[in-house]
């Protein structure tokens, strides 16, 4: 980690917001996960990054991992209604798969 990164809360020369925006605009889900993870390494209280990472994992049918992300988002902001809804969707899909 360079001096810039230490002083300005950046990773590889980008801020958490910049990594988040890269994730948001990426088409490849694996790239989205990579970028959201980098944003969260800089700012673990970045609710939107947790939410979007969870959504990406849910879309990849990695429901348990998605729920962990939604739980992290709710730790930071317990009143986040979108996160609660998305967590419930992941939980229902996971239950449906386990019932098969």
C-alpha positions in Angstrom: 0.0 0.0 0.0 1.5 3.3 -1.1 1.5 6.6 0.8 -1.4 7.9 -1.2 -3.5 4.9 -0.4 -2.7 5.2 3.3 -3.4 9.0 3.4 -6.6 9.1 1.4 -8.2 5.7 2.0 -7.6 4.4 -1.4 -6.7 1.0 -2.9 -4.7 0.8 -6.0 -5.1 4.5 -6.5 -8.9 4.5 -6.3 -11.3 5.5 -3.6 -14.1 3.3 -2.3 -16.6 5.3 -4.3 -14.5 4.9 -7.5 -14.3 1.1 -7.0 -18.1 1.1 -6.3 -18.8 3.0 -9.5 -16.6 0.6 -11.5 -18.6 -2.3 -10.0 -21.9 -0.7 -10.8 -20.9 -0.1 -14.5 -19.2 -3.5 -15.0 -21.1 -6.0 -17.1 -19.2 -9.1 -15.9 -20.5 -10.3 -12.4 -17.0 -11.5 -11.4 -15.6 -8.0 -12.1 -18.5 -6.5 -10.1 -17.6 -8.7 -7.2 -14.0 -7.8 -7.4 -14.7 -4.0 -7.5 -17.3 -4.1 -4.7 -14.8 -6.1 -2.6 -12.1 -3.5 -3.2 -14.6 -0.7 -2.2 -15.4 -2.6 1.0 -11.8 -3.2 1.8 -11.4 0.6 1.9 -14.8 1.3 3.6 -16.4 -1.6 5.3 -19.4 0.6 6.2 -20.3 1.3 2.6 -23.9 0.0 2.7 -24.5 0.3 -1.1 -21.4 -1.7 -1.8 -22.6 -4.5 0.5 -26.1 -4.3 -1.0 -24.8 -4.5 -4.6 -22.3 -7.2 -3.8 -25.2 -9.2 -2.2 -27.4 -8.6 -5.3 -24.6 -9.8 -7.6 -24.0 -12.9 -5.5 -27.8 -13.6 -5.5 -27.9 -13.3 -9.3 -25.1 -15.9 -9.4 -27.2 -18.1 -7.1 -24.7 -17.9 -4.3 -27.5 -17.3 -1.8 -25.6 -17.9 1.5 -22.8 -15.5 0.5 -25.4 -13.0 -0.6 -27.2 -13.2 2.7 -23.9 -12.5 4.5 -23.5 -9.3 2.5 -27.1 -8.2 3.2 -26.5 -8.9 6.9 -23.3 -6.8 6.8 -25.3 -4.0 5.2 -28.0 -4.3 7.9 -25.3 -4.1 10.6 -24.3 -0.7 9.3 -27.8 0.5 8.6 -30.6 -1.6 10.2 -33.4 0.4 8.7 -32.3 -0.2 5.1 -35.6 -1.5 3.6 -34.2 -2.5 0.2 -31.6 -4.6 2.0 -34.2 -6.3 4.0 -36.2 -7.1 0.9 -33.2 -8.4 -1.0 -32.1 -10.5 1.9 -35.6 -12.1 2.1 -35.5 -12.8 -1.7 -32.2 -14.6 -1.3 -33.4 -16.5 1.8 -36.6 -17.7 -0.1 -34.5 -18.8 -3.2 -32.1 -20.6 -0.9 -35.0 -22.4 0.9 -36.5 -23.3 -2.5 -33.3 -24.9 -3.7 -32.8 -26.8 -0.4 -36.3 -28.1 -0.6 -35.6 -29.8 -4.0 
